[in-house]
Amino acid sequence: MSVGADIRVRPTRNRRTSRWYGRFLGLSRRHLRIAAFTLSAPFAAWGLHSLLAPGRFPVRSVRVVGRLGHIPQPLLVAALRPFLSQDFYTLPLDQVGAAVKTVPWVGSVRVERRFPRTLVIHVKRLHLKAQWAGGGWLDAQGLRAHLDHYEQPKGLPLFQGPAGTESAMWTHYGRFEALLKPVGLTIATLKLSDRGAWRATLKGGPKLVLGHDSYARLARFVAVFPQLESERAKMRQVDLRYTNGFAIGWKTGSGDKND
């Protein structure tokens, strides 16, 4: 049987030699680290620059997700084409979304990176809810949209008001419709004056003059409308700007009277 051992022999030094050797060894290691860092920094910078160089990792593919409907696909492809040559990792996604939103019938857009190098574009088509008298349309969020040279849907309500009130008018329209729906009424046109007064025309008539305290006045009209429904075809205008009632203007031929 044999026995083996790992024996390391370290030469003996006197105390003065050991101190000098330790200082030298520490100094050498410090200089070596500084030299290594100095030499490696340029290589690291060069590597980072090469990694982030424009076009180093171009977008490889683009996926569009959603029901496109009326969205013209050739225009959608044209809007995305300039981004195909850009770097996947540094590409500003907000610019991609803004470019897609310029395509007709595009509503909301969400862009995400899908590794290794794919852009995924989530698109929802525009749903027009109202026509704006000054030109254009309102979508389901009350935002104004312009669609030239495209066939527009029929039967949408017409809004007229000061610029910048589109979203507020859409919100009020929803509340007005909620009051009118139980009695089978709906709005054909809605107008807001510069002073904040409301007017509405119902589909099939009559016109409603609401003024400023619009919700309470409209609710009062809805409460008594079932009693007046048989006379609706004769009504030309209903002025609701009264404290305890309203005035009805009748169509020509039936005489003018107030109720």
VENNORDA-V120525 format. One record per pair of residues at least 24 apart in sequence whose C-alpha atoms are under 10 Angstrom apart, sorted by the first residue. I is the first residue (numbers start at 1). GAP is how many residues later the second one is. Records with the same first field share a line. If there is no record, write none. Layout:
I->GAP / GAP
//
This chain:
52->35 / 37 / 38
53->34 / 37
54->31 / 32 / 33 / 34 / 35 / 36 / 37
55->29 / 30 / 31 / 32 / 33 / 34 / 35
56->29 / 30 / 31 / 32 / 33
57->28 / 29 / 30 / 31 / 32 / 33 / 59 / 60
58->25 / 26 / 27 / 28 / 29 / 30 / 31 / 32 / 33 / 59 / 60
59->24 / 25 / 26 / 27 / 28 / 29 / 30 / 32 / 54 / 57 / 58 / 59 / 60
60->24 / 25 / 26 / 27 / 28 / 56 / 57 / 58 / 59
61->53 / 55 / 56 / 57 / 58 / 59
62->51 / 52 / 55 / 56 / 57 / 58 / 59
63->48 / 51 / 55 / 56 / 57 / 58 / 59
64->47 / 55 / 56 / 57 / 58 / 59
65->44 / 45 / 55 / 56 / 57 / 58 / 59
66->43 / 55 / 56 / 57 / 58 / 59
67->55 / 56 / 57 / 58
68->37 / 38 / 55 / 56 / 57 / 58
69->36 / 37 / 55 / 56 / 57
70->34 / 35 / 36 / 55 / 56 / 80 / 81
71->32 / 33 / 34 / 35 / 36 / 52 / 53 / 54 / 55
72->31 / 32 / 33 / 34
73->30
74->29
75->25 / 27 / 28 / 29
76->24 / 25 / 26 / 27 / 28 / 30
77->26
78->25
79->24
80->41
83->36
84->34 / 35
87->30
88->25 / 26 / 27 / 28 / 29 / 30 / 31
89->24 / 26 / 27 / 28
91->28
93->26 / 28
96->25
97->24 / 25 / 26
101->24
103->44
104->41 / 42 / 43 / 44 / 46
105->40 / 41 / 42 / 45
106->39
107->32 / 33 / 34 / 36 / 38
127->26
128->24 / 25 / 28
129->24 / 26 / 27 / 28 / 29 / 41
130->24 / 25 / 26 / 27 / 28 / 29 / 40 / 58 / 59
131->24 / 25 / 26 / 27 / 28 / 29 / 58
132->24 / 25 / 26 / 27 / 28 / 29 / 34 / 58
133->25 / 26 / 27 / 28 / 56 / 57 / 58
134->25 / 26 / 27 / 28 / 29
135->25
137->29
138->28 / 29 / 32
139->27 / 28 / 31
140->27 / 30
141->25 / 26 / 29 / 30
142->24 / 25 / 26 / 27 / 28 / 29
143->24 / 25 / 27
155->33
156->31 / 32 / 33
157->29 / 30 / 31 / 32 / 33 / 44 / 45 / 46
158->29 / 30 / 31 / 32 / 33 / 42 / 43
159->29 / 30 / 31 / 32 / 33 / 41
160->29 / 30 / 31 / 32 / 33 / 39
161->29 / 30 / 31 / 32 / 33 / 35 / 37
162->29 / 30 / 31 / 32 / 33 / 34
163->31
165->27
169->29
172->26 / 42 / 43
173->27
175->40
176->24 / 38 / 39 / 42 / 43
179->36 / 39 / 40 / 42 / 43 / 44
180->38 / 39 / 41 / 42 / 43 / 45
181->41
182->40
183->39 / 40 / 42 / 43 / 46
184->38 / 42
185->37 / 40
199->40 / 41
200->37 / 38
201->35 / 36 / 37
204->28 / 29
205->27 / 28 / 29 / 30 / 31 / 32 / 33
206->26 / 27 / 28 / 29 / 30 / 31 / 32 / 42 / 43 / 44 / 45
207->28 / 29 / 30 / 31 / 32 / 41 / 42
208->28 / 29 / 30 / 31 / 32 / 33 / 40
209->28 / 29 / 30 / 31 / 32 / 37 / 38
210->28 / 29 / 30 / 31 / 32
211->28 / 29 / 30 / 31
212->29
213->27 / 28
214->26 / 27
216->24
217->24 / 25 / 26 / 27 / 28 / 29
220->24 / 25 / 26
221->24 / 25
//
